[in-house]
Amino acid sequence: MRTSALAFASALSGLAAAQFQWEQLPDFPGTARDDAAAFTIDCDVYVGTGMQVGWSLTNDFWRYDSFSQTWSPSTTLPASPRQYCTAQSLFSQGYLFGGLDASGPLSELWSFDSGSQSWIQRASLPGAGRYACGSFVLASNLYICGGIIAGGTALNELWKYDPFTDSWEQRSSLPGVGRHRMATAEGGFVAGGADSSYAPLDECWSYNTFGDEWTPMPAMPEGRFGGSGASWTEGLYYIAGAIDNSNFRATTFRLSASGWELCRRGASKRAAWRRRCSIRLRWWLELPELRPWTRWHNGTPERLVRDLVRFLNRRTIAVILQRNPESRY
């Protein structure tokens, strides 16, 4: 089983574009599990489902508060325990699709409302149940891509879900072989995955919803499946993954205008950057752009700076410092 630790990658001002640092956050308090699903609403992360220690499926959910850095139980999914679901956030709601329960692959779609802390079942996908799909949000719609159906066949289908009409529409299939366990990121980015025989794929694609067409992107340096995708100010990222069922990767690739590159760790520069933040703490607290944050924040000054480092992206910080040159360090 994979360990139940949550990690956060912070890209910090002053670091080289291909450098970053992982920071371990408080451990997930539920049973250790793999194949869980997660989505974010505002600054909260919701994690649930998956297969836990003892080889039993789960349907519980937990909420991680990124401000207080604490976990608390959330509302259990009112459906069968399952694994290999895919999840996204859309209009301040979390969406959970598909997965595999004791009876087989699922086509169910559920949405979670953080205000009422309740789940609502939406229209099921009008096709075969599937699991280990990819998903992304584009132009106010949820897209489900690929996955595995009963019998182990991998798909390359693409389906669009419209939350306003609670309806599905099949769109142009992803080119190439059927695949599952691909990484996705906002903007219709799909990377890697595995075919029906679990051969890793290095292909990357971008989907245009208006033209209903796929555009090839540079292939990754190696084929991987089971990794995670993310978008940042500097580009797109492929995080971790595996090259087969026994060889796993902990490295991260970044895709920029110049192609894919391996991200390097920058722990020493990160520590130095934080020290410089602390030295200029008074300036940070007095910046006009940060006054709403400082009035709202209840922590110590040191905690405030740490949270600024974590939640303000590099571009925002750069703009603040340009407007206030005396606060540079």
Secondary structure as UniProt FT lines:
FT   STRAND          7..10
FT   TURN            13..14
FT   TURN            17..18
FT   STRAND          19..24
FT   STRAND          33..34
FT   STRAND          37..41
FT   TURN            42..43
FT   STRAND          44..52
FT   TURN            53..55
FT   STRAND          56..65
FT   TURN            66..69
FT   STRAND          70..73
FT   STRAND          82..83
FT   STRAND          86..90
FT   TURN            91..92
FT   STRAND          93..97
FT   STRAND          100..101
FT   TURN            102..103
FT   STRAND          104..106
FT   STRAND          109..113
FT   TURN            114..117
FT   STRAND          118..122
FT   STRAND          130..131
FT   STRAND          134..138
FT   TURN            139..140
FT   STRAND          141..145
FT   TURN            150..151
FT   STRAND          154..155
FT   STRAND          158..162
FT   TURN            163..166
FT   STRAND          167..171
FT   STRAND          179..180
FT   STRAND          183..185
FT   TURN            186..188
FT   STRAND          189..191
FT   TURN            196..197
FT   STRAND          200..201
FT   STRAND          204..208
FT   TURN            209..212
FT   STRAND          213..217
FT   STRAND          224..225
FT   STRAND          228..232
FT   TURN            233..234
FT   STRAND          235..239
FT   STRAND          252..256
FT   TURN            257..258
FT   STRAND          259..262
FT   STRAND          264..265
FT   HELIX           267..279
FT   HELIX           281..286
FT   HELIX           288..290
FT   HELIX           291..296
FT   HELIX           301..311
FT   HELIX           314..323
FT   HELIX           325..327
//
